[in-house]
Amino acid sequence: MKDQITLFISGGGSNARQIIHYFRENERVKVAGVLSNKPNSEMERFCAQHHIPFFEVLGGNFSEYLAICQQLDTKWVILAGFLKKIPKELILAFPNRIINIHPSLLPNYGGAGMYGKHVHKAVSEAKELFSGMSIHLVNEEFDKGKILFQHAIKLPFNATPQEVEQKVRSLEMIHFAKDLDVYISSFK
């Protein structure tokens, strides 16, 4: 039986789309569903085209997230641009099986309020020479779970936040799904 993964998103879903494409014909891992905490008709259409259930779970009712994950027979929860803090009840339901992507080389530029453009702006303002992405397990603290993978990329001198975002996004598109496959498959 394939390991069922459920993707949680808050934004446009670019990482989720990449993951869905990557696992489309995978023999070990299957995307069971996508849960979004914001309306996202474009992602809903994309999921329908790929025969993947899409759920809008507005607000912070994590009991509903848990119920949907159980309905989908979820084994792994993947936060693919999900911006809400995961509550203890969900962490206990999926111990060491909730994985997040973060757009910096943790522990730098992590924590509450540090996501997306906020991270890229902070990296730019600090005139960092490198940035990157971190894939980590989720625990009860923002961005403090065990780091599973990191990928770094050299930045242009005095990189703007937009340049940092572009460089980090390119890493995410190359590595996120592949790293998930490696990590999840190591449990077989």
Secondary structure, 3 states (H helix, E strand, C coil): CCEEEEEEECCCCHHHHHHHHHHCCCCCEEEEEEEECCCCHHHHHHHHHCCCCEEECCCCCHHHHHHHHHHCCCCEEEECCCCCCCCHHHHHHCCCCEEEEECCCCCCCCCCCCCHHHHHHHHHHCCCCEEEEEEEECCCCCCCCCEEEEEEEECCCCCCHHHHHHHHHHHHHHHHHHHHHHHHHCCC
